[in-house]
Amino acid sequence: MYDNSPKVSVICLCHNQAPYVQDALRSVVAQTYRPIELIIADDGSTDDSVAKIREILPQIPTEIVVKTLFLPKNIGNCKAFNLAWQMATGDFIIDHAADDLLLPAHVAGLVAAFQNAPPHVGIAFSDVWIANEDAQPVRTFYKRDAKGQLAEQVPSGDIYADLLHRHCVCTPAMMIRNEVLQRLGGYDESLTYEDYDFWVRSSREWHYLFTDNITVVKREVSGSHSDKMYRKGFSPYRYSTLQVCRKAAALNRNPSEDAALARMVRYQMRLCLRQRDFTNLQGFYELLQKISKIGIADCLLALPLLFVNRLGFSTVKY
């Protein structure tokens, strides 16, 4: 029926996203590509998300295979995704947040990119509309000029070093070869969030392929993971970043990669200082000492640790 086209498993993970989840699911149904397997996982929502999901299920065409997973309590994004992923049978995987929208040609475009790419390409990705809560586009993820042409160089190929020091891929735009997740063992369930760790571990082994199309709408919603990253005091999100940076230090193969990682570590130190997160500040500073020569600016960033320790406050929370 589908000319032996590869199957794509779209995993839609929902947690308290009742206002958006039906639109997110409709955007999967509206894809021009088949075959698609849709796996809907609710991670212990306490709002009307489950009711909204159940309401829309009869409206999904039977040509789309639908699987559901309703977790009785919230177990976190990484664990919930892994459970849903274990249900997936597709050649390619899309991690689709329940507040984002896939434009109709998203799946078809990325499958075509994979079919024309060498087998060591493990992840294909596109550009994204960053939108408000009403899904009205505000800007694109990558800079574009008035004519809509790219105004920056988007990394493609071996982008391990790029991903070490900057978030140059937008997670909702990715399609992942299932083999990549199998080799990695899925997401790291010890972490609070998944994308930075996935980028680092996957790009060490696999190449990334950029397609110059805008095919996803990503809502900026209050209370998201990115919002929580900037809260004051100790942050489990920043601690997850520290864990990933430690992994990356062990994966690095040359001084240039250490230098790229050091840029991320210094950025995180500045963030910790602004948010008075002295626990993670100490962890990042200790890591920096292992991968880079310490300069005066680094010492100034770490200076508050001297006073915190002298006052007898423990910076250890992990």
ZAVO-329266 format. One record per residue (C-alpha): residue number from 1; residue in one letter; chain; y, x, z. Coordinates in Angstrom, 2 decimals. Layout:
residues N
[node NUM A A [Y X Z]],
...
//
This chain:
residues 318
[node 1 M A [0.00 0.00 0.00]],
[node 2 Y A [2.36 2.83 0.83]],
[node 3 D A [1.06 5.44 -1.66]],
[node 4 N A [-0.23 7.61 1.18]],
[node 5 S A [3.29 8.05 2.54]],
[node 6 P A [3.38 9.77 5.94]],
[node 7 K A [3.62 7.45 8.91]],
[node 8 V A [6.71 7.66 11.13]],
[node 9 S A [6.47 6.68 14.80]],
[node 10 V A [9.79 5.53 16.23]],
[node 11 I A [9.75 5.67 20.03]],
[node 12 C A [12.48 3.44 21.48]],
[node 13 L A [12.92 4.26 25.15]],
[node 14 C A [14.91 1.74 27.18]],
[node 15 H A [16.26 1.78 30.72]],
[node 16 N A [18.84 -0.87 31.70]],
[node 17 Q A [20.19 -1.16 28.16]],
[node 18 A A [19.90 -4.92 27.77]],
[node 19 P A [23.19 -5.35 25.86]],
[node 20 Y A [22.07 -2.93 23.14]],
[node 21 V A [18.28 -2.85 22.88]],
[node 22 Q A [17.88 -5.68 20.38]],
[node 23 D A [20.35 -4.08 17.96]],
[node 24 A A [18.54 -0.76 18.38]],
[node 25 L A [15.23 -2.40 17.46]],
[node 26 R A [16.74 -4.32 14.55]],
[node 27 S A [17.98 -1.02 13.14]],
[node 28 V A [14.38 0.20 13.03]],
[node 29 V A [13.21 -2.97 11.27]],
[node 30 A A [16.02 -2.54 8.72]],
[node 31 Q A [14.76 0.87 7.57]],
[node 32 T A [14.09 1.14 3.85]],
[node 33 Y A [11.05 3.29 4.57]],
[node 34 R A [7.49 2.27 5.35]],
[node 35 P A [5.04 2.84 7.05]],
[node 36 I A [6.73 2.74 10.43]],
[node 37 E A [5.08 2.43 13.84]],
[node 38 L A [7.46 1.17 16.52]],
[node 39 I A [6.68 2.04 20.13]],
[node 40 I A [8.91 0.30 22.65]],
[node 41 A A [8.86 1.71 26.17]],
[node 42 D A [10.84 0.21 29.01]],
[node 43 D A [11.25 2.65 31.89]],
[node 44 G A [11.42 0.28 34.83]],
[node 45 S A [14.63 -1.54 33.89]],
[node 46 T A [16.21 -3.73 36.57]],
[node 47 D A [18.46 -5.69 34.18]],
[node 48 D A [17.40 -8.09 31.40]],
[node 49 S A [16.06 -5.37 29.10]],
[node 50 V A [12.42 -6.48 29.26]],
[node 51 A A [13.36 -10.09 28.53]],
[node 52 K A [15.48 -8.97 25.59]],
[node 53 I A [12.61 -6.89 24.23]],
[node 54 R A [10.08 -9.71 24.58]],
[node 55 E A [12.52 -12.11 22.91]],
[node 56 I A [12.81 -10.01 19.76]],
[node 57 L A [9.14 -9.06 19.37]],
[node 58 P A [8.19 -12.20 17.36]],
[node 59 Q A [11.01 -11.41 14.91]],
[node 60 I A [9.59 -8.02 13.92]],
[node 61 P A [7.70 -8.16 10.59]],
[node 62 T A [3.94 -7.70 10.85]],
[node 63 E A [4.10 -4.78 8.40]],
[node 64 I A [5.57 -2.75 11.26]],
[node 65 V A [2.95 -1.86 13.85]],
[node 66 V A [4.47 -2.53 17.30]],
[node 67 K A [3.20 -1.11 20.57]],
[node 68 T A [4.81 -1.80 23.95]],
[node 69 L A [4.84 -0.05 27.29]],
[node 70 F A [6.49 -1.77 30.25]],
[node 71 L A [6.59 0.57 33.24]],
[node 72 P A [6.81 -1.16 36.64]],
[node 73 K A [9.25 1.43 38.00]],
[node 74 N A [11.59 4.06 36.65]],
[node 75 I A [9.81 7.40 36.19]],
[node 76 G A [12.47 9.25 34.20]],
[node 77 N A [13.12 9.87 30.54]],
[node 78 C A [10.76 12.80 30.01]],
[node 79 K A [7.71 11.21 31.66]],
[node 80 A A [8.31 7.84 30.02]],
[node 81 F A [8.70 9.40 26.59]],
[node 82 N A [5.49 11.37 26.98]],
[node 83 L A [3.54 8.24 27.86]],
[node 84 A A [4.92 6.49 24.79]],
[node 85 W A [4.33 9.53 22.59]],
[node 86 Q A [0.65 9.56 23.61]],
[node 87 M A [0.43 6.14 21.94]],
[node 88 A A [1.93 7.44 18.69]],
[node 89 T A [-0.19 8.00 15.59]],
[node 90 G A [2.57 9.01 13.17]],
[node 91 D A [2.95 12.27 11.27]],
[node 92 F A [6.59 12.34 12.36]],
[node 93 I A [8.29 11.20 15.56]],
[node 94 I A [11.78 9.83 16.20]],
[node 95 D A [13.10 9.64 19.77]],
[node 96 H A [15.34 6.58 19.45]],
[node 97 A A [17.56 5.63 22.40]],
[node 98 A A [17.91 1.91 23.05]],
[node 99 D A [21.69 2.04 22.74]],
[node 100 D A [21.79 3.85 19.36]],
[node 101 L A [21.45 2.55 15.80]],
[node 102 L A [19.56 4.02 12.86]],
[node 103 L A [21.29 3.35 9.55]],
[node 104 P A [18.89 1.92 6.90]],
[node 105 A A [18.25 5.16 4.97]],
[node 106 H A [17.74 7.38 8.02]],
[node 107 V A [13.94 7.53 8.03]],
[node 108 A A [13.58 7.70 4.24]],
[node 109 G A [16.08 10.54 3.97]],
[node 110 L A [14.44 12.71 6.59]],
[node 111 V A [10.91 12.10 5.33]],
[node 112 A A [12.10 13.18 1.87]],
[node 113 A A [13.64 16.31 3.40]],
[node 114 F A [10.32 17.17 5.05]],
[node 115 Q A [8.38 16.59 1.85]],
[node 116 N A [10.55 19.14 0.06]],
[node 117 A A [10.48 21.67 2.90]],
[node 118 P A [8.01 24.44 3.78]],
[node 119 P A [5.49 23.71 6.58]],
[node 120 H A [7.29 25.90 9.14]],
[node 121 V A [10.14 23.36 9.20]],
[node 122 G A [9.39 21.34 12.31]],
[node 123 I A [12.58 19.32 12.78]],
[node 124 A A [14.89 17.67 10.25]],
[node 125 F A [18.24 16.24 11.29]],
[node 126 S A [21.37 14.63 9.91]],
[node 127 D A [24.95 13.95 10.97]],
[node 128 V A [25.88 11.13 13.35]],
[node 129 W A [28.66 8.66 13.86]],
[node 130 I A [29.87 8.88 17.47]],
[node 131 A A [30.87 5.34 18.37]],
[node 132 N A [32.29 3.32 21.25]],
[node 133 E A [30.24 0.81 23.23]],
[node 134 D A [30.82 -1.79 20.49]],
[node 135 A A [29.22 0.57 17.95]],
[node 136 Q A [32.55 1.13 16.18]],
[node 137 P A [32.58 4.70 14.76]],
[node 138 V A [35.16 7.01 16.30]],
[node 139 R A [34.26 10.38 14.75]],
[node 140 T A [31.36 12.27 13.28]],
[node 141 F A [29.33 14.79 15.27]],
[node 142 Y A [30.18 17.54 12.79]],
[node 143 K A [33.76 18.09 11.66]],
[node 144 R A [34.61 16.54 8.30]],
[node 145 D A [37.76 16.48 6.21]],
[node 146 A A [39.68 13.43 4.99]],
[node 147 K A [37.27 13.08 2.05]],
[node 148 G A [34.25 13.08 4.32]],
[node 149 Q A [33.14 16.57 3.34]],
[node 150 L A [31.78 18.92 5.99]],
[node 151 A A [34.48 21.12 7.46]],
[node 152 E A [32.16 23.37 9.45]],
[node 153 Q A [28.98 25.34 8.88]],
[node 154 V A [25.99 23.48 10.29]],
[node 155 P A [23.15 25.80 11.36]],
[node 156 S A [19.88 25.32 9.50]],
[node 157 G A [16.67 27.32 9.38]],
[node 158 D A [16.04 29.74 12.25]],
[node 159 I A [18.66 28.41 14.66]],
[node 160 Y A [17.17 29.58 17.96]],
[node 161 A A [20.18 31.76 18.87]],
[node 162 D A [22.62 29.00 17.86]],
[node 163 L A [20.88 26.47 20.09]],
[node 164 L A [20.89 28.87 23.04]],
[node 165 H A [24.65 28.79 23.42]],
[node 166 R A [25.79 25.48 21.92]],
[node 167 H A [24.53 22.00 21.31]],
[node 168 C A [24.70 22.14 17.51]],
[node 169 V A [22.15 19.36 16.90]],
[node 170 C A [22.62 15.72 17.90]],
[node 171 T A [19.35 14.48 19.38]],
[node 172 P A [19.40 10.91 17.95]],
[node 173 A A [19.55 12.36 14.41]],
[node 174 M A [16.28 14.31 14.70]],
[node 175 M A [12.92 13.62 13.13]],
[node 176 I A [10.17 15.78 14.64]],
[node 177 R A [6.90 16.83 13.08]],
[node 178 N A [4.28 15.47 15.50]],
[node 179 E A [2.52 18.82 15.43]],
[node 180 V A [5.58 20.36 17.12]],
[node 181 L A [5.33 18.03 20.10]],
[node 182 Q A [1.58 18.58 20.27]],
[node 183 R A [2.05 22.36 20.39]],
[node 184 L A [4.74 22.03 23.07]],
[node 185 G A [2.79 19.50 25.12]],
[node 186 G A [5.59 16.94 24.82]],
[node 187 Y A [8.69 17.02 26.96]],
[node 188 D A [8.82 19.04 30.19]],
[node 189 E A [8.40 16.38 32.90]],
[node 190 S A [9.90 18.60 35.61]],
[node 191 L A [13.33 18.25 33.97]],
[node 192 T A [15.94 15.54 34.36]],
[node 193 Y A [16.76 15.51 30.65]],
[node 194 E A [14.91 16.74 27.61]],
[node 195 D A [16.98 17.83 24.63]],
[node 196 Y A [18.16 21.34 25.53]],
[node 197 D A [14.67 22.34 26.60]],
[node 198 F A [13.14 20.84 23.46]],
[node 199 W A [15.64 22.65 21.23]],
[node 200 V A [14.97 26.02 22.85]],
[node 201 R A [11.17 25.77 22.91]],
[node 202 S A [10.80 24.25 19.45]],
[node 203 S A [13.28 26.50 17.64]],
[node 204 R A [11.50 29.60 18.93]],
[node 205 E A [8.50 28.63 16.79]],
[node 206 W A [9.84 26.27 14.13]],
[node 207 H A [12.76 26.04 11.71]],
[node 208 Y A [15.31 23.21 11.65]],
[node 209 L A [16.53 21.56 8.44]],
[node 210 F A [19.93 19.89 8.15]],
[node 211 T A [20.55 17.08 5.66]],
[node 212 D A [24.19 16.34 4.87]],
[node 213 N A [24.09 12.60 5.49]],
[node 214 I A [25.49 10.41 8.28]],
[node 215 T A [22.53 8.20 9.19]],
[node 216 V A [22.77 7.37 12.91]],
[node 217 V A [25.30 5.62 15.16]],
[node 218 K A [25.34 7.06 18.68]],
[node 219 R A [27.14 4.97 21.26]],
[node 220 E A [29.13 6.67 24.01]],
[node 221 V A [28.18 4.52 26.98]],
[node 222 S A [29.45 4.96 30.52]],
[node 223 G A [26.79 6.12 32.96]],
[node 224 S A [24.91 8.12 30.32]],
[node 225 H A [23.20 11.46 30.97]],
[node 226 S A [26.24 13.31 29.65]],
[node 227 D A [28.47 11.52 32.17]],
[node 228 K A [26.19 12.52 35.03]],
[node 229 M A [26.34 16.16 33.93]],
[node 230 Y A [29.98 16.29 35.01]],
[node 231 R A [29.73 14.77 38.48]],
[node 232 K A [30.87 16.80 41.45]],
[node 233 G A [28.53 18.55 43.85]],
[node 234 F A [24.94 19.56 43.25]],
[node 235 S A [23.68 18.16 39.96]],
[node 236 P A [19.98 17.84 39.04]],
[node 237 Y A [21.15 17.80 35.41]],
[node 238 R A [22.78 21.21 35.77]],
[node 239 Y A [19.70 22.41 37.61]],
[node 240 S A [17.57 21.32 34.65]],
[node 241 T A [19.89 23.34 32.42]],
[node 242 L A [19.37 26.33 34.72]],
[node 243 Q A [15.60 25.93 34.44]],
[node 244 V A [15.83 25.89 30.64]],
[node 245 C A [18.07 28.97 30.62]],
[node 246 R A [15.48 30.80 32.72]],
[node 247 K A [12.80 29.81 30.20]],
[node 248 A A [14.99 31.03 27.36]],
[node 249 A A [15.51 34.39 29.05]],
[node 250 A A [11.72 34.86 28.99]],
[node 251 L A [11.54 33.79 25.32]],
[node 252 N A [14.35 36.05 24.08]],
[node 253 R A [13.34 38.95 21.87]],
[node 254 N A [16.49 41.01 21.41]],
[node 255 P A [19.95 41.77 22.88]],
[node 256 S A [21.73 39.37 20.50]],
[node 257 E A [19.68 36.47 21.84]],
[node 258 D A [20.44 37.57 25.40]],
[node 259 A A [24.13 37.60 24.45]],
[node 260 A A [23.87 34.06 23.06]],
[node 261 L A [22.19 32.86 26.24]],
[node 262 A A [24.82 34.63 28.35]],
[node 263 R A [27.49 32.52 26.62]],
[node 264 M A [25.74 29.36 27.77]],
[node 265 V A [25.24 30.73 31.29]],
[node 266 R A [28.94 31.62 31.62]],
[node 267 Y A [29.92 28.16 30.39]],
[node 268 Q A [27.63 26.59 32.99]],
[node 269 M A [29.11 28.82 35.70]],
[node 270 R A [32.60 27.57 34.85]],
[node 271 L A [31.32 23.99 34.92]],
[node 272 C A [29.64 24.53 38.29]],
[node 273 L A [32.83 26.00 39.69]],
[node 274 R A [34.94 23.04 38.51]],
[node 275 Q A [32.44 20.59 39.98]],
[node 276 R A [31.96 22.57 43.22]],
[node 277 D A [28.27 22.91 42.52]],
[node 278 F A [27.72 26.18 44.38]],
[node 279 T A [23.94 25.85 44.42]],
[node 280 N A [23.63 25.98 40.66]],
[node 281 L A [26.51 28.45 40.39]],
[node 282 Q A [24.45 30.93 42.39]],
[node 283 G A [21.40 30.36 40.20]],
[node 284 F A [23.33 30.90 36.97]],
[node 285 Y A [25.03 34.02 38.34]],
[node 286 E A [21.70 35.52 39.36]],
[node 287 L A [20.35 34.83 35.87]],
[node 288 L A [23.43 36.36 34.25]],
[node 289 Q A [22.86 39.56 36.18]],
[node 290 K A [19.42 39.84 34.55]],
[node 291 I A [20.49 39.30 30.94]],
[node 292 S A [24.00 40.74 30.68]],
[node 293 K A [26.38 43.36 31.98]],
[node 294 I A [28.57 41.79 34.64]],
[node 295 G A [32.31 41.93 34.02]],
[node 296 I A [35.36 41.26 36.16]],
[node 297 A A [35.63 37.67 34.87]],
[node 298 D A [32.02 37.05 35.92]],
[node 299 C A [32.72 38.37 39.40]],
[node 300 L A [35.72 36.08 39.70]],
[node 301 L A [33.60 33.08 38.71]],
[node 302 A A [31.04 33.98 41.37]],
[node 303 L A [33.63 34.83 44.06]],
[node 304 P A [33.41 31.42 45.80]],
[node 305 L A [29.75 32.16 46.57]],
[node 306 L A [30.87 34.95 48.91]],
[node 307 F A [32.89 32.50 51.00]],
[node 308 V A [30.24 29.79 50.92]],
[node 309 N A [27.59 32.21 52.17]],
[node 310 R A [29.88 33.66 54.85]],
[node 311 L A [30.55 30.17 56.16]],
[node 312 G A [26.82 29.75 56.58]],
[node 313 F A [26.31 27.00 54.00]],
[node 314 S A [23.01 27.23 52.20]],
[node 315 T A [23.30 27.05 48.42]],
[node 316 V A [19.58 26.48 47.98]],
[node 317 K A [18.49 22.93 47.07]],
[node 318 Y A [15.44 23.63 44.97]],
//
